[in-house]
Each structure stands twice: as structure tokens, then as C-alpha cells.
Amino acid sequence: MESDAPGREYALRITGGSQLAGKLCVSGSKNAALPEMAAALLTSEPLRLTNVPRVSDTEVMAQILTELGGRSDGEGSVVLRMGNARGTDVPVGLGRRMRATIVLLGALLGRFGHARLPRPGGDDIGARRVEQHMRGLRQMGARIEETATEIVAEADRLHGARIVFDLPTVTGTENILLAAVLAEGRTEIFNAAREPHVQDLCRLLGKMGARIEGIGTERLVVDGVRELGGAEHTVIADYLEAGTYAIAVTAAGGELRIECSRPEELNVVLLKLELAGAHVSTGDGWFQVGRQPHNRIKPIDMSTWTFPGFPTDLQAQYMALMTQADGETVISEYVHENRFQHVAQLSKMGAGINVEGRLHAVVHGPCRLRGTEVTIPDIRSGAALVIAALCAEGESLLHNAWHVERGYEDMAGKLASVGAQIERVAVDSERSNPGHTYE
């Protein structure tokens, strides 16, 4: 996110103690929109995407597609015209700004037979293994050279292959899908990721003319076609945003009706919140979560896993909630080995958390959190610190707040609309200590 002015950054100022009440409409999923924007490279016809979230990562992807020779028009409803695209070298400066750049590899190889891109950036949450992407693409006939700074790949027309992931990988599954839809023959992906945004990408590709079977299962079968056409598609709602607000109201107290979101995508999360003491009701495209202050939060252990398990992208937020629980909670992170960076910042606010090895953290609640200045290290840690600040006594100042707006559309505005005391404020860049990583 750009600074407000030269020498200026911005922070989130939050005064704790307010309950949340009202309703929120969840925005489109960033994690769905980014690979779907990359899919525009696979056709010479226009691709119209609606419900694209207005976050900086989607803006960066639009800039990359423009640099490759295409056009991107609109906000929220985005029309991508890649018929004149000829470039296959992803600009280094833009490419390193987010992790999702890697999905351009499969799309560029699939249509043009060549791709050069910087090694993906990203929030420093551990090894997010691109070797699974590379192995799969090589099985399909790609010739790939990797250096410390870039990935260069070439191929004649890719061919189908039997690809087995040793662990489910979201971006790996997306990359192989984008490469396979124009490949010659049949591609089978075993142990495929099943996350809602992966399913949504499959549905979009199907509208474009791709032949994909097994959507939502661990085995995807893709029969390649010679060409794809344009399409119109509505990006699914962001279940991670919905889960974040559900956790926030459980922590701060009050009641929120969360609309424009499918509760079945959060079954495990909502179960954990109910066990912790929240009241949950669900309907078609909405759910409601509430907790009265006299209902104490219970400590409920949690382990992250791939969908439909508890999302790793909600682990930090859940940890912030468990600082308010009446007892000890064990949180296990089985998806990324370096995803406890929020612990140090939560500890500054008074949280009692011990990290045990790479996989486990023990939260000793209830913690009396105090408002202070903290630095956001990544998107989901930022959401966790917002939740902690809502529960803290006094005022908190969250630096590097641009991280939050890379993944959440107008989080400050939405929370303010339901009673949170939160505002975006400019600060001196020297004090904001801007981070060096991007997702």
C-alpha cells in the first residue's frame, strides 16, 4: 500500500473496550481473485470479473497484466483484455510484491510457452514450497531453470501428466490447473487442494471452456483443449474475512450478522467459536455470531489443517481470541512452520504465550491486554493485532497497517460501522518501521 505522502506511513489507532453490533457484508476473496485474474492470460477474449476486492494485491496483479501487454478496466467489476498480450517477463518490482505472482507461471507457459518471473515474495511465514509447482510443470514438459532471484521456464505445448502432491498446496494446484487447461491430453492432480478459492477457479475455467472434473475433491482431472474463450464470473466471498470478523465479535463481545458469506465454508471455525462460548446461527448466505460479556470464553485447543480443516489464515486471529479465554489453550500450526510471528507483538500487549518448537504455542489466559504500539509483520498477524486491540485496555497504535489493507477491503471502515473505535492515522515513516516482505 502506498504511503499517504512522502515520508509518511499510516497506522491503525484502536481504543479497546467497545462491543461490536450490527451487520457486515463480506467482500470478494483476494485469494480467489488473483489466480482468476491470471486466468485472463489464457484467452484472447475479454474476461469480466465482478466482486473483485479493492485491495492493493489485486491492484498489483492488474498492473502486472498491463505490463504484459493487456488492459485492465474498472474497480469491483474488472474487465481484463489480454488479446494483445505478448510479454512473458513479469516485472521484477511488481512481481516481488506478492506471493500470488507464482500462479502466472502456469498461465504464461500454458498460452505462450515461456515465462520469466522473480522468485515469489510473500509474508515470511515459512517455506511455501514451490518445488511442488516445478516438479508438476516439468512432468508436463516444461524446462525450468531456477536461480536465487528468478524462475525461467520454457515449453513447447505442454502435455498431460499424472501429478501427485505430497502435501496439498493451494497455489500449486492453481498453477497446474492454469497450465493443464490448454495442455495436450489429460492431467490428473492427486492430493489437490480443496479450498473454496480453488473450487472457484475451476468454475471460472469451466465457463471459459475448460474441461475439469472432480471439483471440490482431492483428485482433479483436466482434459486439455485447444483454446479458451472469454467469460463473466463473480468472485466468491472471502471466507477468511468472514472468519476474522466472527472471531473478532467473539473476543470483543456483542453480536454480528455476517452477510454475503457461506457459513458451510467455516464449519470448523464456527464449531470452535461455539465451544468457546459464542452463540452461532446460520442461514443461506449469512451467519450470526454473538457473545455476551458475562459469558466467559472457554479455552479450546485448535490445530490448523488444509480445507475443510481450520484455516492457517485464521490461526493468528484465533490465538488473539484465546488470550481472553479462562485457562490454557494449545494451538498447533501444521501448515506453515513459521507462522507464530504475531506472538512477539501480542506479548507486547500483555499476552502470555509460549512457543514450543515450530508447531505448537500455549496461550495462558485470561490475559489483561494493554494498549501500546506494535508493528504488524504480515496480513493475518495484522488482523490478530486488531482483535487484540479491540480487547485491550486503552489505546493501541498498529504500525505497518498497509499489510492489513493488502488482504482486507476497508477493515477499519467496516469495524467502525459496527461500533469499534478504530481509525486510520498518518505517522512518521521513521516510527512506522515499514516491513520488507510482501505476500
N, C-alpha and C positions, 0 to 999 in steps of 0.2 A: 504494500500500500504506500502510495506516495506521501511525503510529508505535507503538512498544511502550508508551509512556506519555507524558504531556505533557512537552514539552521534550526528548524522546528520539527518536533515529532509530536505525537499525541498519546495520551494515556486515557484510561477509564477511571473516573473518580466515583467510588461507590460508598454510600453510607449504609451500614448494616442495620438490621432490626425490623425491616418492613416485610409484611407478608405479601404474597402475590395473589391476585384475584382478578378474574376476567377470562378472556379467551384470546388465543393466538392462532394465526394461520401459518402453517409451516411452509417455508419456501421450497423451491426446487432443489434437488440434490446436486451439489457440486461434484460428487464422486460419480454420478451418472452423466452429468452434462459434459464433462471433459472428454471421456472416450467417445461420446456421441458426436461432439464437435470434430474430433479426429476422424470419425467415420465419413465426414464430408469429403475427405480426400479420395474416397473410393468411387466417386461418381462425378461425371461432368455436369450433372443436372443439379439444380438448387435443392438444398436441404433446409427445411424450416423447422426450427426447434422452439417450442414455447415453454414457458415456466422455467427458463434458464435463470439461475440465481444471479443477482447483481453482486458478485464478489470479485475480488481482484484476480483470483486464479482463472476465472472464466474470461476476464479481460485479457490476461496474458495469452491464453490459448487463442483467442481471436486475433491478437497481434501476430502470433506465430503463423497462423494460417494466412494472414495478409502478406507477411514477409515471404511466404512460399508461393505467392502469386495469386491467391484467391481474394475474395471480398467477404466482409462480414458486415451486415447491416442490422441495426435495431438493438433494443435492450429489452430483456424479458422474452420477447419474441425475436429470435435471431435467425436471419436468413444467411446461409453460407453458400457462396458460389465459387466452386473450385474448378470450374471448367477450364480456366486459363492457367491453372496451377502447373508449373513446370519445375519449380525449385524442390530439391530434396535435402538440402542442408539446413538444418534447424539452427537459427541464430544462437550463438553461444550465450549472449547476455540474457536473452529471454528463456532459452532452454534450461538454464540452471536455476530458474526461479521457482520451479515446482517439480514435484515428483512425477506428476502425470505426463510430463514430456515423453516418457518412455513408451507410451501407447502409440505415439506417432511412428515408431519403428515398424510395427506390423502393417499399419496402413500405408506407409510410404513404400515398403517392399512389395505389398500386395498390388499396388497400382503402377508404380514406376520402376520397380526392380532395383532401387538404390535408396539408401538413407544414410545420412551422417548427422549425428546429434551428440551434444555433450552428455557426459555421464549424468544421470539424473541427480538433481539436488534433492532437497527434502528435509523435513524436520528430523533431527538427529535422534531417532527412536530405535536405532539398532539396524542390523543387517536386513534389508528388504531385498531379497536375493534375486537379482536379475539373471543369474546363471540359468534359472529355470526357463526364462524367456529365450535366452540364447540357445539353449540345448534344443528346445522345441522348434525354433526357426531353422536351426541347422538341419534338423531332421526333415524339414520341408524343402531343403535345398539351398538355403541361404549360406553365403560365405561371409563370415563376420570377423572383423578384426577389432580387438578391444585394447585401448590404452588406458593410462591413468586418467585421461581427460575426456576421451570421446569414444563413441561406438560408430564404426563404419561397416555397412552391410550392403551386399550386392546379391542379386539372384536373377536368373532367367525366370520364366514363370514358375512360381512355387508349386509344389506338388503336395498332395495329401499325405498324411503320416499318422501313425499311432503314437500319441504323446501322453506320457504318464507323468503327472506331477507327484513328487514325493510328499509335498505338503500343499494344500490348497493355496493358490495365490490369486488374488483378485486381478491385479494388473497383468500378471502372466496369462491368466485365462483370457482377459480382454485383448491382449496383444496377439495371441494365437488366433482368436476369433477374427480379428481385423485382417490378419494375414490369410486365413483359410477361406474366407468367403469368395475370393477371386482365384484361389489356387485350383490346380487341375486335380480332380479326383476327390476322394473322401478323406477327411481329417476326423479322427476320434480323439477327444480330450478326456482322459480319465482323472478322477480326483479333482474335477473342475470346481472352482469357487461358485457358490450358490447365492451370494449376496443379492439383495434386491436390485442394486445398480447393474450387476452383471446380467441379470434377467432382463432388465430394461434395455440394455444394449442389444441383446439378442432380438428383442421385439422390434427395435428400430431397424436392425439389419434385415429382419424379415420383411418389413414394409418396403425396404429398398430392393427386395428381390432375392435376398439370400435364402438358402435352404438349410435350416438349423432345426435339429430335433433334440429332445431331452432338456429343454429349458427348465431351469429350476432343480435339475438333478446333478449328480456328480459325474455323469457321463454325457458329454455333448457330442453330437455327430453333425458335421458340416460337409455338405456336398457342394463343391465349388461351382460357380457359374462364370460365364464369360464377362458379364458386365452387370453393374447395379444402376438403378435409377434414383431419381430424387424421391423425397417423401416429406410428409409433415408428421411431427411427433411431439407429444407433450412429455417433458422430463418428469419423472416421478418425484414425489415429495421426499424431502430429506429425513429419513427415519432417525438419523443421528442428531439432527437438530431437535426433532420431536422428543427424543430420549433425553437430551440435555435439559429441556425445559421441564420434563416430568421429574427428573432428579432435582432440579432447582426448587420446584414448589414443595417437594417432599422435605428438602433441607430447610427452607426458609419458613414453611408453613403457609396456609392459605388453600386456595383451590383454583385450578386452571382447567379450562376446557381447551384442548389442543386439537385444532381442526386441520383439514386438508392433509391428513396423515392416516395411514393404515395401521391400526393397533396390532394386527397379526404379525407385523414385521418386528415388533418389540415384545413378543410374548415372554421371553426370559427376563428382560429388563423389568417389565411390569410385574411379573411374579416376584422378583426380588424386592421391588418397592412395596408391594402388598405385605410381604413377610416382614419388612422393616417397619410397618405400621401405617402405610398410606392407604387411603381408600381409592380404589380404581374402578371405573365403569367404562364400558366401551360400546361403540356403535359403528355404523357403516361410515368409515372415513373420518372418525373422530374418537377421542377418548378423553376422560376426565380424571384428574389426579388431585387429591387433596389430603392434607393432614392438619389437624387442629393442634395448637401449641401444647395442650395438656397431654396429647398422645406422644409419649416419648419414642424416640427412634430406637429400634432394636438392632443389635449388631448381627448382620447376615453375611457370612463368608461368600466370596464370589471368585470364580475362575473365568478368564476370558477364553473364547474359542471362536473359530470361524462360524459363519452363519449356518444354522439358526441359533448358535450359542450366544453368549453375552459378548457384545462387540468390544474389541480392543479400543475403539474410538470413543467408548463411554467409560472406560476404566478409571481415568483421572477424575471425571465428574463424580463417579460413584465413591471414589476414595474421599473426596471432599465431603460428601454426604455422611460417610461413616465416621468422620471426625466428630459428628454430633450424636453418634449412637451411644447407648448406655452400656458400654462394655468393649471387649476386644474383638476386632474383625481381622480375618486373614484374607488378603487379596492376592490372587495368583495370576500372573501375566504369562500366558503360554503362546502368544502370537509374536510379540516383539520383545527382545531381551533387554532393551534399554529404554523402557517406557515408564520409568519412575522419576523423570526429571522434575515433575511437579512437587515431589516430596520436599525438596530443599526450600521451595518457595512457600509451601503450606506450613512448613516448620517455622518460618519467619513469622507467621501469623499466630503461632502457638500450638500447632498441631503436634501430637505425639505419635510419630510414625517411625518404625524401624524397618529398614530394608534388609531382607535376609537372602543373600546371594543375588542371582539375576532374576529369579522368578517370583519371589514372594515378598510381600510387605505386610506388616502387622500394624493396625491402627488401634491406638489405645484411647478410647473415648469414654465419656464425652470430653471434648477439648473446648476450652474457653478461648475462642479465636479473638484476636485483637486486630483492629485496622492498622495497616502500616503500608510502606512502599515495597512492592515486589516487581519482579521482571518476568514477563511471560516468555517461556522458551519455545513454545510451539502452539498450534491451534487448539488441541484438546486440553493441554495444560492451561491455556488461557481460559477456556470455559470452566475448568475446575476452580481456578482462582476467582472467577466471577462468582461462582456459587459460594465459595468460602467467604468472600467479602460480603455477600448478602447475609451471612450468618454471624459475621464478626461484630464486635462492639466498636463503634466509632467509624472513622473514615479510612478507606484504603485507596491507594493510587497504584494502578496496574500499568506499568510501562511496557513498551513494545506491543501496544494494543492492536497494531496493524495485523498481527498474527490472527487475531480473532476474526477480523473482517475479511480475511482470506477464505474462511470457511463458513462464516455465518452472516447471512444478509441482515444488516441492521439489528444486531443483537441488543445494543444499547437502547435503541428506539422501541423495540418490542418489549423488553423488560420494563422500561419506564411506563409503557402503556398499561401495564398490569400492576403497577404500584411500587416497583423498585426505585430506589433513589440512586440513579446512575446517570452519568453524563460523560461525554467525550470532551477532553480538555487538551489544549496545546501545552507542551512543556519544552524546555531546552533540550536539544538533541544530546548534549553532553551528559545530561542527567538521565535521559531515557535509555542509554546503553543499548542501542539497537542491536539485535541479534544478527548472525551471519548465515543462518540456514533458511532454506525455503522448502516447503512441502511439494 
